[in-house]
Structures are given as C-alpha cells and as structure tokens.
Amino acid sequence: MRVDLFDFDLPEENIALRPASPRETARLLVIKPDEEPALADHHVFDLPTFLKPGDALVFNDTKVIPAQLEGTRLREGAGTQPVSATLHMRTAPDRWKAFAKPGKRIKPGDRIEFGHDGNACLLGALAATVEDKGEGGEVTLRFDLAGPALDEAIMEVGHIPLPPYIAAKRPEDAQDQQDYQTIYAREEGAVAAPTAGLHFTPALFEALDAAGIERHFVTLHVGAGTFLPVKADDTSDHRMHQEIGYVSPEIAARLNAVKARGGRIVCVGTTSLRLIESAAGDDGTIQAWSGATGIFITPGYRFKAVDVLMTNFHLPRSTLFMLVSAFSGLEIMRSAYDHAISKGYRFYSYGDASLLFRKD
C-alpha cells in the first residue's frame, strides 16, 4: 500500500509533553467501526464499562532502561568526536545494536568511551568497540563488560531515551524516570515504554478486578526502531526492526482458556498485540513464544487472536498508525484521528488513549 495513505497533519499543540495526572484521567476515544456511533469520547477510568467479565487484558511488563548513552569516539590519527548512541536490542551478553549519531563518521573498529554528560572519565565510564555498521546509523557495539556488570554500568552511565518528539522540546528530568515507566514494569530491557500502559494506576486495577476482568503479562522489549519513520513510498519496501519477546507456556494456556469460554483478548498497547499475534497460529491458538519478532501489520492482515486494542495516538506515516488502520479500518481511523485532533486530544507517548474494537 502507498505510505501516503497513512499521512495526516498534526498541530504541534496536540503533542503531549507530560502525562495526565492522575494517569487514568486521560481521555479515551472509543472506536467501534461496526456500530453507530462509531466514535465516542470518554476517559481511561471508564475502561471497565467497555469490557465484560471474563475478558482478559494483556499487558507488556517490559521495563525501560537508561539506554541513551553519550560519549566520545576515539580513533588513532583522527582525534576524538562526541557520539550519542541509543541502544535498541541486545544480541549477546556483551553486545548491543544501537543507533549512533553522527552515524556517517563512525567506522568498525572505532572505540567509544561513554560517560556522564559525554565526558569519558575513569569513574563511571563504559567503553565499547564498534563491531560492525549497518544502515541508517545502526551499529553493533561490543562492550568491554558483559552480563550483569554491563547492565550495572549502563544503569550508571545512561539516561532515559525520551521519544524524539519530546526530547526536541525539552530535556529529560527526574519526573520522567517515574512518568515514562508503567506501574507494573518488571523485565528490564526496553528502550521505549509501552505507552498505553502508562495510563494504569492501582485504582484502575481495582476497578477492573471488581468488574471481573483478568490481567495477564507478556514481555516485548520495545526498541528504538519503533520511532523510525517509514521512508519507503510503499509498505512492501519497508523493513521492520526486530524486538525480543516472551510469552510463557502458562500465559499462553490461560489466554487460550479465555478464548475457549467466550472471553475477549484485550491488548494494552501495540507491543503486546504484536507479540500475541506473533505467537498465535492460524487457528488463533496462542503458543509459548521466545525470540525476535519483526511482524509488520498493515491493512489486509488477518488478526488471529486479539479482539480489542487499547493504544495511544500514533505518528503519521508510522507503522503503528498502519497497524491500527489494519485493526479497525483505514477510513474509520482517519476519521477518528480527525475527530481527536479537532477535540484537542493529546497525542503520542504521554498523550491520551483510544480503545479500538476490531472491524469484522
């Protein structure tokens, strides 16, 4: 499909720079493509009223790590140069794939020393070698440390990689360390938050429990590739970056039981949806899953397991806007986004939410 079909104009004032407080007071646009009215304005705290006893919410319990590293490139005969690297996928105990800037000047064999505020020093510094270089500034970094020692060093040296549309407007601060993390984050490894989950609070969990809604947790470590624009003119020419995910045998069995008794699978966020759809067979049965997924969902995709999706509002021409258009229909999603913009909904990671029912 043509990528320009997924384009739209978003005013700057609709981009949220801070989340709603309390989190569940964010607005919720309910989208039911097969009913009238198809669009209805609500709030996140209304979520239990749109679900039924026996439905199951599926959350992504990945935890954002301080994956933004600032440092200095060292090359014999070429002096030093400031370097910024955003880790996005671990490939070995001592190796990470990363997006580096300025990417064009970095070469395999370069040494990079990362430290606080870009100053490599003996205390709190972390060194790596550029092992190889791919497209779009992507590099593989082989660190001098490995395993838990590397994890500890990244926690010491790195900082939270705010989405580029927020980072361009203000610096990260202490509040982001709390705001840009779900209350149920557990498995460290994400570069970006599963942002639909940012709306949930203990009070909302209590309301969902009282309504008989189940909660289940899977893990997909969100990579920085989620923010990459689609540069191709046609979706068939776009290459998705892979992300590592896990669905335990126990969770797979519980979700299959939900479906068997007539309950619905309600994914909180596109990350949990992509993982569940990766783990599901053609008959809709969810299998245990462990590994990388680069699933790219566009209109025409046949959903195998997921019935309802809660998600934030996404960037124009993005793979995520393509996904929601596949789920509820391109025309209804274009209408929904026009409605959200005109009504002042807040977009992107810290913005408001939508609740999408799957188009038959």
N, C-alpha and C positions, 0 to 999 in steps of 0.2 A: 504494500500500500504506500501511497505517497505520504511522506512525512509531514508535508504542509497541511494535510487534513487535520493534524493534531495541534495546529498552532492557534493561539489566541492572544489578545492584548491584555496585559495585567497592569493596572496602575500601581505605581510604587507604594502608594499609601495602603494597599491591600496586603503588603508583605509584613508579617508579624516579626517583631524583633524581640519580644518577650512573650511567654505563655500567659494564658488567662490564669487568674488566681481567685479562688481555688481552681484547680485544674478542671474539675468536672463542670464548671460554669461556662466552658467554651461552647460555642454554638454547634449545632448538629443539623446538617441538611439531610433529610431522609429522602432517598431516591427509590421509587418503586416504578420501574418502567412499564409494568403491565397493569397498573391501576390508575385511577383518577381520584384526586390529583396526583400526578407523578412526583411532585416536589412538595415538601412540607418543612417549615422552619421549626426547629426545636433546640434543645440543649443536650449536652452529653449526659447530664444527670437523668434525662428521660429515657436513656437506653433500655432499662429493664422493661419498659412498657411495649417495646417493639419486638421483644423476644418471648419465647414460650417455655414453660417448664420442660426440662429435658433437652433444650438446646445446649450446645457446648461452645463456649468462647475458647479460641486458640490463641495464646499469647507467645510472642518471641521473647525469651528470657535472656537474650544476649546482653552483655554489659559493655558500655563504651569505655575504651581505654584511651589514655592520653597519647594518641598516635601521631600527633603533629610534632615533628622534630625540626629544630633549627640548628644549623651547624656550619662548618667550614670545609670546603673541598681542598684537599692537599694533593698536588701533582708536581713531581720533580720537574724543574725547569719552567713551570707555568705559574708558580706562586699560589696564592690562596684565593678563594672566592666564596661568598656566602651562599649557602644552599638550604632550601626548605624541602622536606620530604614528608609526605603523608603515607603512612603505612596502610595497606589495604587488604593484604592476605598473607598469612603465614604459610610457608611451604616446607619448612624444616625447623628443628629446634633453634638453629642459628640464622635462619633466612626469612626475610620478608620481601614480598613485592611491594613497591611503593611508587607513588607519583612524585617526581622530583622537579623542582624549579630552581634555576633555569635549566630545563631538561636538555636543550640542544648542546650545552657546553660540557655536559657530563659524559665521561667515557668509561668503558670497562677497565678495571684496574685502578681507577681513582680511589683514593682514601678519603673518607669523610669523618670528621670528628664532630659529634653532636654534643651540645652542652647548653646550659641555661642561657636564654636570650641570644643564642647563636655564638656564644663565647666558649670555645673548647678550652677547658681547664683541667687540671689534674683531678680536682674534686668534682664528682658528678658528671664526668664526661663519658661518652659512649662512642666507640669507633667502629667503623664498618668499611668494607671494600665493595665497590660496585662490581658485581659478578657478571652481569650482562645488562643489555639495554634493549627495550622494545619500542613500540610505537607510542606516540603521544606523551613522551616524558616518563614512561614506565620503566623502572629499573628493578633489578633484584639485588638486594643488599645482604651481604654475608657479614654478620656482626662478629666481633671478637668474643662475645659472650654467647651463651646458649641456655635454653631451658629456663628454669626459674630465675637464674641470675640475670638473663636478658630481660625477662618480664619486670624484675625489680628495677633494673636500670631504666627501662622505658617509662615506668611509673615516676621515676625520679627526674628524668630529663624532659619528657614530653609534656604536651598540654592538649586539652580537648580540642579536636578539629571542628570548630563550628562550620556549618554549611556556608559555602561561599557567598550566598546572597545575604547572610547575616554578617559574616566576617568583613565584608566590604563596607559595612555601615558602622560597625562598632567593634572594639576588641573584646575578646573573651574576658570574663571576670569571674569572681568567686561564685556568684549566683548561678552561673551556667553549669558549674560542677554538680549542682543539685537539679536544676531545671532540665538539663539535657541527659537525664537518666530516668528510666522507668522505676517505679517503686518496687518492682519485682525482678529487677536486673540481677543476674546471678553468675552467668557464664562469661568470663572476660574474653574479649576478642573482637568486638565491633569497633569500627571506625566512625560509624554514624548511628544515631539512635533509631530504633523502630518507633517512629514518632507518633503513630496512632495510639500507642501505649502510654504516651506521656499524659493523657487525659485521665488516667485511672488513679483513684485515691482509695484509702481504706474504707471511706464512707460509701463509695460507689460499689466496691466489692461486697460490702454488707448488704446493700440493696439488691445486688444480683443474686447473692446467696438466698435472700428472703424470697426472691422470685423463682427459685428452683433452677437457676442457670449454672451449668457446670463450668469449671475452669481447668484448662489443660495447657501445658507449657512445652514448647519445642524450642530449638535453638538454631538461628541462622545468623552467622557473624556478618553483619552488614559492612560492605566495603565502600571505599570512596568512589568506586565506579557508579554508584547509584546517582551521583551528581553530574556524571559526564553527559554532555549534550549529544543528541543523535546528529552526527554531521552528514550522514548519508542522505540522499534525496528519496530513497526508497527503503522501507523497513527491511526488505530482504538483504540489503547490503550492510546492515548494522551488526556488529559483533558485540555480544554481551560479555561483561566481565563475570567471572565465576566467583561464587561465595561458598563458604564451607557451612554445612548444616547437619543437624542430627534430629532424628525422630526415634525415640526409644521404642522397643517392642511393646512395652506396657502402654504407652500413649497411643500407639497405632491400634492396639486392641480395644482400648476404651473408646476411641473415636469411631471405629467400625461398629461398636456396640450402640453408640448414639445413633448412627445412621440406620442400623437394623431395626431400632424401635421407633423410627419416625422422627427423631430429632434432627436439628439442622446444625451443620458445621459453620460457625461464625468466626471468621478470621479477623483478628485485630491487627491490621496492617498488611501491606502488600508483601512484606517479608515472610510472614507466616503463611500467607496464601501461596506464594511461590514455592515454599518448602513443601507444603501439603500436596500441592499439585505435582511436584517432582516425585513425591513418594507414592502417589496414587497410581494404581493400574488402570487400564482402560475400562475395567468394570466398576471403577470407583472405590475398590478396596485399598485402604491405606496400608503400606508396608513399612516396616522399620527402615530407617534411612541413615546413612552416614557417608558423607563425601561432599564433593563440589557440585553445585548446580549453576547452570547458566541459562536457565529457562527464560525464554523471551515470549511473552504473551501479547498477541495483537488480535484485533477483531478477526473472527473466524475460528479462533481457538475453542475447542470443546472442553468446558470445565468438567472435571471428573469427580470432584469430592466436595468442593466449597460451595455453600449455598448463599451466604451473606458475607459482606466485607465492610468493615469499618476502617476508614482511612482518611488522612488529611487531604488537602487540596494540593495538586502537583504542578510542576513547571510545564509551560507549553513545550510541545515537540519532544517531551520526555518519554522514556519507556514506561514510566508509571502512569502517565495520562493515557498511553496506549492500552495499558492493562485494564484500567477502569472502564475504558471505552469497550474493550472486549467483554467485560463482565456485564455491563448494563446497557450497552449500545452507544455508538458514537454520537448519534443525534441527541439522545437524551442527556448524555454527558456534556455536550456542548451547550445545551440549554441550561443544564444545572450550573455550569461554571459561569455562564452569562448572568444567571439569577444570583449566584453567590457574590459576584463582583458588584452587581447593582445594589445588593442589600448590605454591602460592607463587610462580608465575611473576611476573616483574616487567613492568609494563605501560608503554605509551606510548613516547615518543621515545628515552629512554635504557634501555628495558626489553629483555626477551627477544624472540625471534622465533618465527615459525611458518612452516612450509613447506606450502603448500596445493596439492593436486592437484585439477584441475578435475573437477567432477561431470559424468558423461556424461548 
